[in-house]
């Protein structure tokens, strides 16, 4: 496997996804929100951390899972282990951007609703 810029990028996305998946599941179970998702300063202004966690952390886990899928697909493609057609790569990229926008919108909505 040759390590080029895109392979490094895909590996970072995969690792970020694993972190977000783990954080999302753990945060949901414990009723906490990770400071990487919402800053510590904002969390101090939150009146309902458990509500924020119940709303946001499942979405964090879903985004993390999708990051893992996107990163692994990219690594497989970049290493030429599986040569995906160009349209498949485009579909994955568009799906990633859409999921990222939806996750960002969920964070924004959660901040408006739970942080005062």
Long-range contacts (C-beta under 8 A, 24 or more apart in sequence): 1-75, 1-79, 1-81, 2-78, 2-79, 4-78, 6-74, 6-78, 7-74, 7-75, 7-78, 7-79, 9-74, 10-70, 10-71, 10-72, 10-74, 10-75, 10-78, 11-71, 11-75, 12-71, 13-67, 13-70, 13-71, 13-74, 14-67, 14-68, 14-71, 14-72, 14-75, 15-71, 16-64, 16-67, 16-71, 17-63, 17-64, 17-65, 17-66, 17-67, 17-68, 17-69, 17-70, 17-71, 18-64, 18-68, 19-64, 20-60, 20-61, 20-63, 20-64, 20-67, 21-61, 21-64, 21-65, 21-67, 21-68, 22-64, 23-57, 23-60, 23-61, 23-64, 24-57, 24-58, 24-59, 24-60, 24-61, 24-62, 24-63, 24-64, 25-57, 25-61, 27-53, 27-57, 27-60, 28-53, 28-54, 28-57, 28-58, 28-61, 32-57, 33-57, 34-60, 37-107, 38-107, 38-110, 38-111, 38-115, 42-111, 42-115, 43-115, 45-115, 45-116, 46-114, 46-115, 46-116, 47-114, 47-116, 48-114, 51-114, 52-110, 52-114, 52-115, 55-106, 55-110, 55-113, 55-114, 56-106, 56-107, 56-110, 59-103, 59-106, 60-103, 62-99, 62-103, 63-99, 63-100, 63-103, 66-95, 66-96, 66-99, 67-96, 70-95, 70-96
